[in-house]
């Protein structure tokens, strides 16, 4: 289904995992995005971002705002990532972590490998990247890592919409998933969101309490709801 002309897959976590498993087993290029109200609002004025989101193989809705827009199933991106990590450890899939702030990718990988001793993977920090630049050198590094480490899934954390632009031009027959600030959360660099808060769909409020500088970003939730109800007439 589409919300403000952006495709979202209104499916539960189990179904999402099954789709990714199928992609890994079939060695298919597979792109996973996690549209939330903020990203969907950005896409209203960014046709390139809108196209990237709509061309993704899997679009897992993230955020309480999408429930208010009629989406029944929402899953935080970090939750989907954690479940895929469990599967990777069980099935001997190599994983890659690219991006994040500072050394958060390496810290997150260390935490994940402590939790899942059989997990094989690599982590790479990203230089300062700007939308509109060519990322060829970074792509070469990532593709080399993928080939050397039997990598099945690469998680990309550059923040939206940069991570979506970056993923779109990375040509490889693996699963790629954009994960926003998930490395920081996994590495323990930000206060983790309690499960009950996630279940209530109030992660946005939790983050705002502990990271008040996010207020400008959270105001996009209000804009999203305005656009949704204005355009749908509900």
SULQUI-V290973 format. One record per residue. N is the residue number from 1. PSI is psi in whole degrees, -180 to 180 (999 if undefined). Layout:
n=N psi=PSI
n=N psi=PSI
//
This chain:
n=1 psi=164
n=2 psi=142
n=3 psi=117
n=4 psi=43
n=5 psi=16
n=6 psi=128
n=7 psi=133
n=8 psi=144
n=9 psi=107
n=10 psi=73
n=11 psi=160
n=12 psi=173
n=13 psi=-42
n=14 psi=-44
n=15 psi=-40
n=16 psi=-44
n=17 psi=-41
n=18 psi=-39
n=19 psi=-40
n=20 psi=-41
n=21 psi=-45
n=22 psi=-41
n=23 psi=-43
n=24 psi=-46
n=25 psi=-31
n=26 psi=5
n=27 psi=48
n=28 psi=145
n=29 psi=128
n=30 psi=126
n=31 psi=126
n=32 psi=126
n=33 psi=161
n=34 psi=72
n=35 psi=129
n=36 psi=176
n=37 psi=-38
n=38 psi=-47
n=39 psi=-42
n=40 psi=-38
n=41 psi=-43
n=42 psi=-39
n=43 psi=-19
n=44 psi=-27
n=45 psi=10
n=46 psi=90
n=47 psi=-29
n=48 psi=-46
n=49 psi=-43
n=50 psi=-43
n=51 psi=-43
n=52 psi=-46
n=53 psi=-43
n=54 psi=-20
n=55 psi=-5
n=56 psi=151
n=57 psi=-29
n=58 psi=126
n=59 psi=97
n=60 psi=115
n=61 psi=135
n=62 psi=120
n=63 psi=145
n=64 psi=-28
n=65 psi=-32
n=66 psi=-28
n=67 psi=-39
n=68 psi=-18
n=69 psi=14
n=70 psi=3
n=71 psi=126
n=72 psi=-36
n=73 psi=118
n=74 psi=144
n=75 psi=123
n=76 psi=138
n=77 psi=-38
n=78 psi=-31
n=79 psi=-44
n=80 psi=-41
n=81 psi=-46
n=82 psi=-40
n=83 psi=-37
n=84 psi=-35
n=85 psi=-42
n=86 psi=-45
n=87 psi=-38
n=88 psi=-43
n=89 psi=-40
n=90 psi=-41
n=91 psi=6
n=92 psi=36
n=93 psi=135
n=94 psi=145
n=95 psi=157
n=96 psi=143
n=97 psi=121
n=98 psi=130
n=99 psi=-141
n=100 psi=177
n=101 psi=131
n=102 psi=-126
n=103 psi=26
n=104 psi=-31
n=105 psi=-46
n=106 psi=-39
n=107 psi=-42
n=108 psi=-43
n=109 psi=-41
n=110 psi=-43
n=111 psi=-44
n=112 psi=-39
n=113 psi=-27
n=114 psi=-36
n=115 psi=-31
n=116 psi=86
n=117 psi=-25
n=118 psi=-3
n=119 psi=128
n=120 psi=134
n=121 psi=179
n=122 psi=159
n=123 psi=141
n=124 psi=127
n=125 psi=157
n=126 psi=144
n=127 psi=177
n=128 psi=114
n=129 psi=145
n=130 psi=140
n=131 psi=134
n=132 psi=-20
n=133 psi=161
n=134 psi=136
n=135 psi=23
n=136 psi=-43
n=137 psi=-40
n=138 psi=-40
n=139 psi=-43
n=140 psi=-42
n=141 psi=-44
n=142 psi=-45
n=143 psi=-38
n=144 psi=-44
n=145 psi=-42
n=146 psi=-46
n=147 psi=-39
n=148 psi=-25
n=149 psi=14
n=150 psi=46
n=151 psi=130
n=152 psi=-29
n=153 psi=133
n=154 psi=126
n=155 psi=128
n=156 psi=121
n=157 psi=90
n=158 psi=-1
n=159 psi=147
n=160 psi=144
n=161 psi=5
n=162 psi=-43
n=163 psi=-35
n=164 psi=-43
n=165 psi=-44
n=166 psi=-48
n=167 psi=-37
n=168 psi=-34
n=169 psi=2
n=170 psi=106
n=171 psi=106
n=172 psi=146
n=173 psi=58
n=174 psi=172
n=175 psi=129
n=176 psi=133
n=177 psi=131
n=178 psi=137
n=179 psi=11
n=180 psi=-124
n=181 psi=22
n=182 psi=-34
n=183 psi=-42
n=184 psi=-43
n=185 psi=-45
n=186 psi=-39
n=187 psi=-12
n=188 psi=18
n=189 psi=-17
n=190 psi=156
n=191 psi=123
n=192 psi=148
n=193 psi=124
n=194 psi=148
n=195 psi=-40
n=196 psi=-34
n=197 psi=-42
n=198 psi=-43
n=199 psi=-36
n=200 psi=-6
n=201 psi=26
n=202 psi=26
n=203 psi=-36
n=204 psi=-39
n=205 psi=-41
n=206 psi=-46
n=207 psi=-38
n=208 psi=-37
n=209 psi=-44
n=210 psi=-18
n=211 psi=73
n=212 psi=-19
n=213 psi=-12
n=214 psi=2
n=215 psi=-40
n=216 psi=-42
n=217 psi=-40
n=218 psi=-23
n=219 psi=-21
n=220 psi=-23
n=221 psi=-43
n=222 psi=-43
n=223 psi=-41
n=224 psi=-49
n=225 psi=-38
n=226 psi=-49
n=227 psi=-42
n=228 psi=-52
n=229 psi=-29
n=230 psi=-43
n=231 psi=-30
n=232 psi=-21
n=233 psi=12
n=234 psi=999
//
